[in-house]
Amino acid sequence: MKASGTLREYKVVGRLLPSVKNPTPPLYRMRIFAPNHVVAKSRFWYFVSQLRKMKKANGETVYCGLVHEKTPLKVKNFGIWLRYDSRSGTHNMYREYRDLTTSAAVTQCYRDMGARHRARAHSIHIMKVQEIAANKCRRPAIKQQNTRFLFQM
């Protein structure tokens, strides 16, 4: 995947094709961050084939839609859990970002990982993105942005 431009958040739902053996296969849903819907569907099938015995050849995409932010004008703190492949192996990581939208925070994460760790976009797997409260922030760079400081007199 090329992380060109700002990434968008897509909700992709897919399943195996119905068969005589399994007439109503279960649906699988994922939040995918991608530059467009074509890449989002492709990433969905990539991740599903790793988790389940499913391939695009014997499956169907039920829904692929853009997810809009509820409050895009409010600054929020985001915690991002990811794993990436480096030259020395696979690493798990937790990072915090401060941005207006989830997709902007994930875009910022991709740029940051490329700059600090030389990680390419195709080797980064976003596990979970969660909005976190100001008192739950762990990283000092994000903590210093939070309000209600008590300065010593």
Number of C-alpha atoms within 10 A of each C-alpha: 14 11 16 11 9 15 21 21 23 24 18 23 18 23 21 22 16 14 9 6 7 10 10 12 14 11 12 15 16 16 19 27 26 25 19 16 19 10 14 25 21 14 20 24 21 14 15 18 13 10 9 9 8 18 16 18 9 10 15 16 17 13 12 20 12 16 16 13 12 8 10 12 10 9 11 18 24 24 23 21 16 17 15 19 15 14 8 6 7 11 11 11 11 14 15 24 22 20 18 17 23 27 22 17 23 25 21 17 19 18 16 14 17 14 11 8 11 12 18 18 16 12 13 20 17 18 14 11 19 12 15 16 12 15 8 10 18 13 13 9 12 15 16 10 12 13 8 6 8 6 5 4 3
